Amino acid sequence: MDKKISIKAAIYVTLLACTAAVMIAYTVTIMNWSQAYWFPVLVFLLLIALSDSFPVTLPRGGSVSVSFATIAAAILMFQPFIVVVITITRDLFLMIREKNRIKYLFNASQLVVSAGSAALIYRSMTPSSLVFSTNHIPAFIVSMIVFFVLNSSFVTLILAFVQEENPYAVWLINLKWCTLTFISMAPLGALIAVIYINIGFWGLVLFLLPMILARHSFQSYMNIRQTFLDTIKSLSLAIDAKDPYTKGHSSRVADYVVSLAHELKWPEDKVEFLQYIALIHDVGKVAVPDYILKKEGLLSNEEFAIMKTHSAAGAEVIRDIKYFAAGTDIIRHHHERWDGTGYPDQIGGEEIPEGARIMAVADAFDAMTSTRPYRKALGQSSALKELKSCAGTQFDPKVVNAFTRILPQLNFKVSTGG
């Protein structure tokens, strides 16, 4: 999170900090000091500092760490005020390391509210004992759900404000990464509490190993995902490099299809998949001879017939790649026309996959606004006018209308070719 944030984000963090202050004040008033044992608190502070030293970054910003398991255990073992103290001290450690006061204020505040609320709910459901037992499992589950909902919502909102994105989109893209972590860490938290109650300090020392392994597994998964995305981007650059007049074409088309899919209310996981397919939608050009791709002038009928094979060739390239297989029809049909006169299969209307119809509009717009050896780039308004004139013949009218709505918000850049 940058130190300079928007007014919305600043107001949000301020309100959250005020809520956290109220939470702290309330937990102090209900604290039973005669039941406060500080050595276990110090042990848990050490454990949370160690477990939070190596966070895993999420795809859209923010991070998760195995420290959640320690917080979950603290909720089971301590009174709400002590839980709050542990979470504040945890973020104080992070502030000393990162020296970002705004980030500390947000993280500390949202954790105080999330963990404090969860602890209050747990204690309200188990008022008679501070010792965790199987009878307390329903209360523990409810408290973990409360923690997860509050924590994920608070983080989603700050990311949406800072990145100026739709909160729901940010929530969906990060939810699938953090849900598994919460589901796996909550039982670990219960186990930490049971181990400490029955074995003591040295039991926690032995328990550090599975926590480290859990963090390593999640980080490895995220590393594999990032490597996969980097490979897609490199492949996209290699595809565009074959044709000197389409430099950056695939990445711009990917940006357009993401905006279009959002406008057409696609679910976030499908939007992300369509983005990756857009990056490699011209992969079939590897089968087109260089002399055609690099020809400085209009193609002959024979040359154009060869060029038209690239969509079908691209579909064949990705057909047997497990992750991309679902996008085979999108790549094959992104040059079909609404009136059924496109290629390679002359299908029309809603027979054409919606992803391919979205791709067709994005692809055509970028082609028209990019300079070619036989013509200069069209302006934004001229290209949009052309799209509208071809709605109902070449393009799906619904997709063209959606593109018309989003165009003012797009980061429009004209390509001058290579």
C-alpha positions in Angstrom: 0.0 0.0 0.0 1.5 3.4 -1.0 2.0 6.1 1.6 0.0 8.5 -0.5 -3.5 7.2 -0.7 -6.8 8.5 -2.0 -9.2 10.5 0.2 -11.7 7.6 0.1 -9.0 5.2 1.4 -7.9 7.7 4.1 -11.4 8.2 5.4 -11.9 4.4 5.4 -8.7 3.8 7.3 -9.6 6.6 9.8 -13.1 5.1 10.4 -11.6 1.6 10.8 -9.0 2.9 13.3 -11.8 4.6 15.3 -13.7 1.3 15.4 -10.6 -0.5 16.6 -10.2 2.1 19.4 -13.8 1.4 20.5 -13.0 -2.4 20.4 -9.9 -1.9 22.5 -11.8 0.2 25.1 -14.7 -2.2 25.3 -12.4 -5.3 25.8 -10.6 -3.5 28.6 -13.8 -2.9 30.5 -14.8 -6.6 30.4 -11.3 -8.0 31.1 -11.0 -10.3 34.1 -7.5 -9.4 35.3 -7.4 -12.3 37.9 -7.5 -14.8 35.0 -4.6 -13.1 33.1 -1.5 -15.2 32.7 1.3 -13.4 30.9 3.9 -16.1 30.2 1.6 -17.8 27.6 0.9 -14.4 26.1 4.7 -13.8 25.6 5.0 -17.3 24.1 2.2 -16.5 21.6 3.8 -13.1 20.7 7.0 -14.9 19.9 5.1 -17.5 17.8 3.1 -15.0 15.9 6.3 -12.9 15.2 8.0 -15.9 13.7 5.0 -17.1 11.7 4.3 -13.7 10.3 7.9 -12.9 9.2 7.3 -14.5 5.8 4.0 -13.5 4.3 2.8 -14.7 0.9 1.6 -12.0 -1.5 -1.8 -12.5 -3.2 -2.4 -11.9 -6.9 -4.2 -8.5 -6.5 -2.2 -7.2 -3.6 -2.4 -7.9 0.1 -0.9 -11.0 1.7 -1.6 -14.0 3.9 0.6 -15.8 6.4 0.4 -18.7 8.7 0.1 -16.3 11.7 -3.7 -16.7 11.3 -3.3 -20.1 13.0 -1.7 -18.4 16.0 -4.5 -15.8 16.2 -7.1 -18.5 16.0 -5.4 -20.3 18.9 -5.2 -17.1 20.9 -9.0 -16.6 20.4 -9.5 -20.1 22.0 -7.1 -19.5 24.9 -7.3 -15.9 25.9 -9.8 -13.2 26.9 -10.7 -10.7 24.0 -8.4 -7.9 25.3 -5.4 -10.2 25.3 -6.3 -11.3 21.8 -6.4 -7.6 20.8 -3.0 -7.0 22.5 -1.4 -9.9 20.5 -2.7 -8.7 17.2 -1.5 -5.1 17.9 1.9 -6.3 18.9 2.1 -8.5 15.9 1.6 -5.5 13.6 4.0 -3.3 15.7 6.6 -5.8 14.7 5.7 -5.4 11.0 5.7 -1.6 11.3 9.3 -1.7 12.7 10.3 -3.8 9.7 8.5 -1.9 7.0 8.2 1.6 8.5 4.9 2.3 6.7 2.7 4.0 9.2 -0.5 4.0 7.1 -0.2 0.3 6.3 0.4 -0.4 10.0 -2.6 1.6 11.0 -4.8 -0.3 8.6 -3.5 -3.7 9.3 -3.6 -3.2 13.1 -7.1 -1.7 13.0 -8.7 -4.4 10.8 -7.1 -7.2 12.8 -8.2 -5.7 16.1 -11.8 -5.4 14.8 -11.7 -8.9 13.1 -10.0 -10.8 15.9 -11.7 -8.8 18.7 -15.1 -9.5 17.2 -14.3 -13.2 16.8 -13.0 -13.4 20.4 -16.1 -11.7 21.8 -18.4 -14.1 19.9 -16.4 -17.1 21.0 -16.5 -16.0 24.7 -20.2 -15.2 24.5 -20.9 -18.8 23.3 -18.5 -20.3 25.9 -18.8 -18.1 29.0 -18.0 -20.7 31.6 -14.4 -21.8 30.6 -11.2 -20.5 29.1 -10.1 -24.1 28.4 -10.8 -25.4 24.9 -12.7 -28.7 24.6 -14.8 -30.5 22.0 -17.9 -28.8 23.3 -16.5 -25.5 22.1 -16.1 -26.6 18.5 -19.4 -25.0 17.3 -18.4 -21.7 18.9 -14.9 -21.9 17.4 -16.3 -22.5 13.9 -18.7 -19.5 14.2 -15.8 -17.2 15.5 -13.6 -18.3 12.6 -16.3 -17.5 10.1 -16.8 -14.1 11.6 -13.0 -13.4 11.5 -12.7 -14.6 7.9 -15.7 -12.5 6.7 -14.5 -9.3 8.4 -10.9 -9.7 7.5 -11.4 -10.5 3.8 -14.0 -7.6 3.5 -11.7 -5.1 5.2 -8.7 -6.0 3.0 -10.9 -6.1 -0.2 -12.2 -2.6 0.4 -8.7 -1.0 1.0 -7.4 -2.7 -2.1 -10.4 -1.5 -4.1 -9.9 2.0 -2.9 -6.1 2.1 -3.5 -6.2 0.3 -6.9 -9.5 2.0 -8.0 -11.1 -1.3 -8.9 -14.5 -2.9 -8.3 -14.5 -4.3 -4.7 -16.4 -7.4 -5.8 -13.9 -8.1 -8.5 -11.0 -7.7 -6.1 -12.8 -9.9 -3.5 -13.4 -12.7 -6.0 -9.9 -12.8 -7.4 -8.3 -12.9 -3.9 -11.0 -15.0 -2.2 -10.0 -18.2 -3.9 -6.4 -17.8 -2.8 -7.1 -16.9 0.9 -10.1 -19.2 1.5 -8.0 -22.4 1.4 -5.4 -20.8 3.7 -8.1 -19.9 6.3 -9.7 -23.3 6.1 -6.4 -25.0 6.6 -5.1 -22.6 9.3 -8.2 -22.6 11.5 -7.8 -26.3 12.5 -4.1 -25.7 13.0 -5.0 -22.9 15.4 -7.2 -25.3 17.4 -4.3 -27.8 17.5 -1.9 -25.2 18.7 -4.2 -24.4 21.6 -4.6 -28.1 22.5 -0.9 -28.7 22.3 -0.1 -25.7 24.5 -2.7 -26.6 27.1 -1.6 -30.2 27.3 2.2 -30.1 26.6 3.2 -26.5 27.1 6.0 -24.4 25.5 8.0 -27.2 24.0 5.0 -28.6 22.3 4.7 -25.3 20.4 8.4 -25.5 19.4 7.8 -28.9 17.9 4.7 -27.5 16.2 6.6 -24.8 14.3 7.8 -27.3 11.7 4.3 -28.1 10.2 3.5 -24.4 10.3 6.7 -23.7 8.3 5.8 -26.5 5.9 2.3 -25.1 5.4 3.7 -21.7 4.5 6.2 -23.2 2.2 3.5 -25.2 0.3 1.3 -22.2 -0.2 4.3 -20.1 -1.4 5.3 -22.8 -3.8 1.9 -22.9 -5.3 1.9 -19.1 -5.7 5.4 -19.3 -7.3 4.2 -21.9 -9.8 1.2 -19.7 -10.6 3.4 -16.7 -11.2 5.8 -18.7 -13.4 2.8 -19.9 -15.4 1.6 -16.3 -15.9 5.1 -15.1 -16.8 5.3 -17.9 -19.4 2.1 -16.8 -21.0 3.3 -13.2 -21.2 6.6 -14.3 -22.8 4.7 -16.5 -25.3 2.5 -13.5 -26.1 5.6 -11.3 -26.8 7.1 -14.0 -28.9 3.9 -14.3 -31.0 3.7 -10.5 -31.5 7.4 -10.5 -32.4 6.7 -12.6 -35.5 4.8 -9.7 -37.0 6.6 -6.3 -36.6 3.3 -4.4 -37.1 1.5 -6.0 -34.2 3.9 -5.2 -31.4 1.9 -5.1 -28.1 -1.3 -6.2 -29.9 -2.0 -9.2 -27.7 -1.6 -7.4 -24.4 -3.8 -4.5 -25.6 -6.5 -7.0 -26.8 -6.2 -8.7 -23.4 -6.9 -5.4 -21.6 -9.9 -4.7 -23.8 -11.5 -8.2 -23.3 -11.1 -7.9 -19.6 -13.0 -4.6 -19.5 -15.6 -6.0 -21.9 -16.1 -9.2 -19.9 -16.5 -7.1 -16.7 -19.1 -4.9 -18.5 -20.9 -8.0 -19.7 -21.0 -9.3 -16.0 -18.8 -12.3 -16.5 -17.7 -14.0 -13.2 -14.2 -13.0 -12.2 -12.6 -16.5 -12.7 -13.8 -16.6 -16.3 -12.6 -13.0 -16.9 -9.1 -14.0 -15.8 -9.2 -17.1 -18.0 -10.3 -15.0 -21.0 -7.5 -12.6 -20.3 -4.9 -15.4 -20.7 -6.6 -16.7 -23.8 -6.4 -13.2 -25.3 -2.7 -13.0 -24.7 -2.2 -16.1 -26.9 -5.1 -15.7 -29.3 -2.8 -15.3 -32.3 -0.6 -18.3 -31.4 -1.5 -19.9 -34.7 0.6 -17.3 -36.5 3.6 -19.5 -35.8 2.2 -21.6 -38.7 2.1 -18.6 -41.1 5.2 -18.0 -43.2 7.2 -14.9 -42.3 7.0 -13.4 -45.8 3.2 -13.1 -45.4 3.4 -11.7 -41.9 6.0 -9.2 -42.8 4.7 -8.2 -46.2 4.7 -4.4 -46.6 1.4 -4.1 -48.5 -2.0 -5.7 -49.0 -2.0 -9.5 -49.2 -3.0 -11.4 -52.3 -6.0 -13.7 -52.2 -3.7 -16.7 -51.9 -1.7 -15.1 -49.1 -4.8 -14.0 -47.2 -6.2 -17.6 -47.5 -3.0 -18.8 -45.7 -3.3 -16.0 -43.1 -6.8 -17.2 -42.3 -5.5 -20.5 -41.2 -4.0 -19.0 -38.1 -7.1 -19.2 -36.0 -7.7 -22.9 -36.6 -4.0 -23.6 -36.2 -4.0 -21.8 -32.9 -6.8 -23.9 -31.6 -4.9 -27.0 -32.5 -1.8 -25.7 -30.7 -3.6 -25.3 -27.4 -6.1 -28.2 -27.7 -4.0 -30.6 -25.7 -2.8 -28.1 -23.0 -5.0 -28.9 -20.0 -5.3 -25.4 -18.7 -6.0 -23.8 -22.1 -8.2 -26.5 -23.6 -11.4 -24.8 -22.6 -10.4 -21.8 -24.7 -9.9 -23.8 -27.9 -13.2 -22.7 -29.4 -12.5 -19.0 -28.5 -9.3 -19.0 -30.4 -10.7 -21.0 -33.3 -13.7 -18.8 -33.8 -12.4 -15.2 -33.0 -12.6 -14.4 -36.7 -16.1 -15.7 -37.3 -18.7 -13.1 -38.2 -22.2 -12.5 -36.7 -23.7 -13.0 -40.1 -22.0 -16.3 -40.6 -19.5 -15.3 -43.3 -16.3 -15.4 -41.2 -13.7 -18.1 -40.9 -12.8 -20.9 -40.4 -16.3 -22.5 -40.0 -18.7 -19.9 -41.2 -20.8 -20.1 -38.0 -22.9 -17.1 -37.0 -24.9 -15.4 -34.2 -24.9 -17.1 -30.8 -23.3 -20.2 -32.3 -20.1 -18.3 -31.9 -18.8 -18.6 -28.3 -19.3 -15.4 -26.4 -15.6 -15.2 -25.6 -14.8 -15.3 -29.3 -17.4 -12.5 -30.0 -15.7 -10.4 -27.3 -12.3 -11.2 -28.7 -13.5 -10.2 -32.2 -14.5 -6.7 -31.2 -11.3 -6.2 -29.1 -9.1 -7.6 -31.9 -10.7 -5.5 -34.6 -10.6 -2.2 -32.6 -6.9 -2.7 -31.8 -6.2 -3.5 -35.5 -8.0 -0.4 -36.7 -6.2 1.8 -34.2 -2.8 0.4 -35.1 -0.6 1.6 -38.0 -0.1 -0.8 -40.8 2.3 -0.5 -43.8 -0.7 0.0 -46.1 -2.6 2.6 -43.9 -2.3 4.8 -40.9 -4.0 4.1 -37.6 -7.6 5.2 -37.3 -8.6 7.6 -34.5 -10.6 6.3 -31.5 -13.9 7.8 -32.7 -13.4 6.6 -36.3 -12.7 3.0 -35.1 -15.7 3.1 -32.8 -17.9 4.3 -35.7 -16.7 1.4 -37.8 -17.5 -1.1 -35.1 -21.0 0.4 -34.8 -21.6 0.2 -38.6 -20.6 -3.5 -38.5 -22.7 -4.4 -35.5 -25.2 -7.0 -36.6 -23.1 -8.1 -39.6 -19.5 -8.7 -38.5 -19.9 -8.2 -34.7 -22.4 -9.1 -32.0 -24.4 -5.9 -31.4 -24.5 -6.5 -27.6 -20.7 -6.7 -27.4 -20.3 -3.5 -29.6 -22.8 -1.7 -27.3 -20.8 -2.8 -24.3 -17.5 -1.6 -25.9 -19.1 1.8 -26.6 -19.9 2.1 -22.9 -16.4 1.2 -21.6 -14.3 3.0 -24.2 -14.2 6.3 -22.3 -12.6 4.5 -19.4 -10.0 2.5 -21.4 -6.4 3.4 -21.3 -6.4 4.1 -25.1 -3.0 3.9 -26.8 -2.3 4.0 -30.5 0.2 1.6 -31.8 2.6 2.9 -34.5 3.9 -0.6 -35.4 7.5 -1.8 -35.3 
